[in-house]
Amino acid sequence: MIDGIKLQDLIKFSLDPNSIEIKEGDKVSVSIVKPLDNGMFLVNVRGRLLTANFQSLPQLSRFTAEVIKTDPVLELRLIPKDVKIDENLFQIKTEILRFDKKAVVEILDRYGIRIDPKDLTVEVVKKVVRDSGIFYENKIVNAENLKDDVKYNLFQKNDTESVGQLTKLQVITILAGLEAFLPIKSDDPDMEDLEIMVKKGKQVSVTIKTHFSKIGDMLIYIRDTGYGFVDCVIKSEMDISKEIGEIKIEGVRLSWKKLDKEEFDRVDPIKDAIGNIGSIGILA
């Protein structure tokens, strides 16, 4: 106990408190960005990325906390909400964030399923997932033949590591839609694979992050305005405003802007998709 507060309610930050404007009693919003290899977590507090140590993991990736100490380390206390929370949601998000595509490829290779990581496209992964027993439990219930089911064979070999990796594939497929997590393979040698996220709400929006050999890094924002036309903003390192201005597409408003390197690095469709699981629809 610290001043009547249970340890599991605390978050401790490895940060000089003087580097952020914060004082005891302040209420702040905390967003968990991702888990780190050392057991710590990268979090966002008032626009600052901090390294945090949780006494016990919260059930949400976004929550409110109260500042209880600023010296010698910054300590926050979680403020619970009066809402029912799925206790497994945060753990699921953590597992997805740790999802290792290379490890999955290596595991599949051991069992004769050879896939180049660059070929791990939406269609390929969906087939692998389907063949890996996404309906494994239904097969058991319906007494279907399990002989060719990859997951069944992994269980027979007691290979829990591979079962775990395939289960992550299944969770990702069910919760999020694979376009949000896997690159779309490009056959154009001048264009890298793309990372794409599609958000569905009152307005459908698409974010595309890619790189061209001659143009450089590029971000494309496409948004349905809801007024009968689509707004498309193209940002690139090279000035292609003239070329963009010459493109005329009915129902589409095209514009070009100079790409800021920090913005390109900051835009992360995969991280954004993970952080919004449960609050937005991600189309497969």
Buried (B, 14 or more C-beta within 10 A) or exposed (E): EEEEBEEEBBBBBEBEBEEBEBEEEBEBEBBBBBBEEEEBBBBBBEEEEBBBBBEEEBBBBBBBBBBBBBEEEBBBBBEEEEEEEEEEBBEBBBBBBEBEBEBBBEBBEEBEBEBEEEEBBBEBBBEBBEBBBBBBEEBEEEEEEBEEBBBBBBBEEEBEEBBEBBBBBBBBBEBBBBBBBBBEBBEEEEBBBBBBBBBEEEEBBBBBBBBBEEBEBBBBBBBBEEEEEBBBBBBBBBEBBEEBEEEEEEEEEBEBBEBEEEEBEEBBBBBBBBBBBEEBEBEE
